[in-house]
Amino acid sequence: MRPAFTVELPHRADEVMRRISSNLSTAELACRAISAGRCTDLFVEEQQRRFWSSHLSVRVDDSDRGSVLRGRFAPRPEVWTLIMFLYFLMVFAIALGAALGYVQWVMGDVPWGLLAVPIGAATIASLHAASLIGQRLSADQMQQLREALDLLLQQAPGPGDSGRGDE
C-alpha cells in the first residue's frame, strides 16, 4: 500500500544527512521538508495538498559501500492514522461478529452476527481499492517529491566530489 524505493549512495549516512539538512534551507524546493537525525520527511506544499496527497519519508543508514537511502511514499500521517484505525476497527468487527455468530449458532439461534464477516471484509477491500486510487491520483505529487529529494541529494557537493551529486 505504500510504495518504497532504495538508493545506494557512496557517502556515509551522517554525511548524506548533513548535506540534506544544509540543502533544506538553500534549495528551491516545491515542497516542505522536515529533517531530524537520519530521517527526513518531504510534504507537498499546503496550497497543493489534497486529501489523498502523499508525503515522502526517507531514512539513511550506513552500509558497506557508503549508505543506503530508503524512501517510502505514504499518506500524510493524520490520514494514515485514520486508515489504520479503520482497518483495525474492521478486523475487530470481523472477530466480534464471528464470535457472536458462532455463539448464536451453537445456541440454536439465527447466526446473524456472521454478517459482520463479509461486511468487514468488503470494507477492508474497499479501503485497499481506495488507497490504490489515491496513489494514482497523487502520482504527479509523488514524482514532485522524488524530484525534490534528488535535488537535495545533488546540491552542494562535498570535498573531493566532482559536483555530479550522490546518485
C-alpha positions in Angstrom: 0.0 0.0 0.0 3.0 2.3 0.5 5.4 2.4 -2.5 9.0 2.3 -1.4 12.4 2.6 -3.1 16.1 2.1 -2.1 19.1 4.1 -3.3 22.7 3.2 -2.6 24.9 6.3 -2.0 28.7 6.5 -1.9 28.9 8.6 1.2 28.4 7.7 4.9 24.9 8.2 6.3 25.9 11.2 8.5 27.5 13.0 5.5 24.3 12.4 3.4 22.1 13.7 6.2 24.4 16.7 6.7 24.0 17.5 3.0 20.3 17.1 3.1 19.9 19.2 6.2 22.1 22.0 4.9 20.3 21.9 1.5 16.9 22.2 3.1 17.5 25.9 3.9 19.1 26.7 0.5 17.2 24.5 -2.0 14.4 25.9 -4.1 12.0 23.1 -3.2 8.4 22.9 -4.4 7.6 21.2 -1.2 8.1 21.4 2.6 10.6 19.3 4.4 11.5 18.3 8.0 14.7 16.6 9.0 15.7 15.0 12.3 18.5 12.6 12.9 18.8 10.2 9.9 15.2 10.8 8.8 13.7 13.4 6.5 10.0 13.9 5.6 9.0 15.8 2.4 5.5 17.1 2.2 3.5 18.7 -0.7 3.0 22.4 -0.3 -0.1 23.2 1.7 -1.9 25.0 -1.1 -1.5 22.0 -3.4 -2.4 19.4 -0.8 -5.4 17.2 -1.3 -6.9 14.6 1.0 -5.1 11.8 -0.9 -1.7 13.6 -1.2 1.3 11.6 -0.2 4.4 12.5 1.7 7.9 11.0 1.3 9.6 9.6 4.3 13.3 9.0 3.9 15.8 7.2 6.2 19.5 6.9 5.6 21.6 4.0 7.1 25.3 3.1 6.8 26.2 0.2 4.5 29.5 -1.5 3.5 29.8 0.8 0.4 28.7 4.1 1.9 25.0 4.3 2.8 21.6 3.2 1.8 18.7 5.6 1.5 15.2 4.1 2.0 12.3 6.1 0.8 8.6 5.4 1.3 5.6 7.2 0.0 2.6 7.2 2.3 -0.5 9.2 3.1 0.0 12.2 5.4 0.3 11.0 9.0 -3.2 12.1 10.0 -4.7 10.3 7.0 -2.6 7.2 7.6 -3.7 7.1 11.2 -7.4 7.2 10.1 -6.8 4.4 7.5 -5.1 2.2 10.1 -7.9 2.9 12.6 -10.5 1.8 10.1 -8.5 -1.4 9.3 -8.2 -2.3 12.9 -11.9 -1.5 13.5 -12.9 -3.8 10.7 -10.7 -6.6 11.9 -12.2 -6.2 15.4 -15.8 -6.2 13.9 -15.0 -9.4 11.9 -13.6 -11.1 15.0 -16.5 -9.9 17.2 -19.1 -10.9 14.6 -17.6 -14.3 14.0 -17.6 -15.0 17.8 -21.2 -13.7 18.2 -22.3 -15.7 15.2 -20.7 -18.9 16.5 -22.4 -18.5 19.9 -25.7 -17.8 18.2 -25.3 -20.9 16.0 -24.3 -23.1 19.0 -27.4 -21.9 21.0 -29.7 -22.7 18.1 -30.4 -19.1 17.2 -30.1 -17.5 13.7 -26.4 -16.6 13.4 -26.9 -13.0 12.2 -23.6 -12.0 13.8 -21.8 -13.7 11.0 -22.9 -10.9 8.7 -20.1 -8.8 10.1 -17.5 -11.1 8.4 -18.4 -10.4 4.8 -19.3 -6.7 5.6 -15.9 -6.2 7.3 -14.0 -8.0 4.5 -15.8 -5.9 1.9 -14.9 -2.7 3.8 -11.3 -3.7 4.0 -11.2 -4.5 0.3 -12.8 -1.1 -0.4 -10.2 0.7 1.8 -7.4 -1.1 -0.2 -9.0 -0.1 -3.5 -9.3 3.5 -2.3 -5.6 3.5 -1.4 -4.7 2.3 -4.9 -6.9 5.0 -6.5 -5.4 7.6 -4.2 -1.9 6.6 -5.3 -2.9 7.0 -8.9 -4.4 10.4 -8.2 -1.3 11.6 -6.4 1.3 10.2 -8.8 2.2 13.7 -10.0 2.9 14.8 -6.4 4.8 11.6 -5.7 7.0 12.4 -8.7 7.4 16.0 -7.4 8.5 14.8 -4.0 11.0 12.3 -5.6 12.5 15.1 -7.7 12.8 17.3 -4.6 14.7 14.5 -2.9 17.0 14.1 -5.9 17.6 17.9 -5.8 18.5 17.7 -2.1 21.0 14.9 -2.8 22.6 16.5 -5.8 23.2 20.0 -4.4 26.3 21.2 -2.6 28.9 18.5 -3.4 31.3 17.7 -0.6 35.1 17.8 -0.6 36.5 15.5 -3.3 33.3 15.4 -5.3 33.1 16.2 -9.0 29.9 18.1 -8.5 27.7 15.3 -10.1 25.7 14.5 -7.0 25.1 11.4 -5.0 23.1 9.2 -7.3 
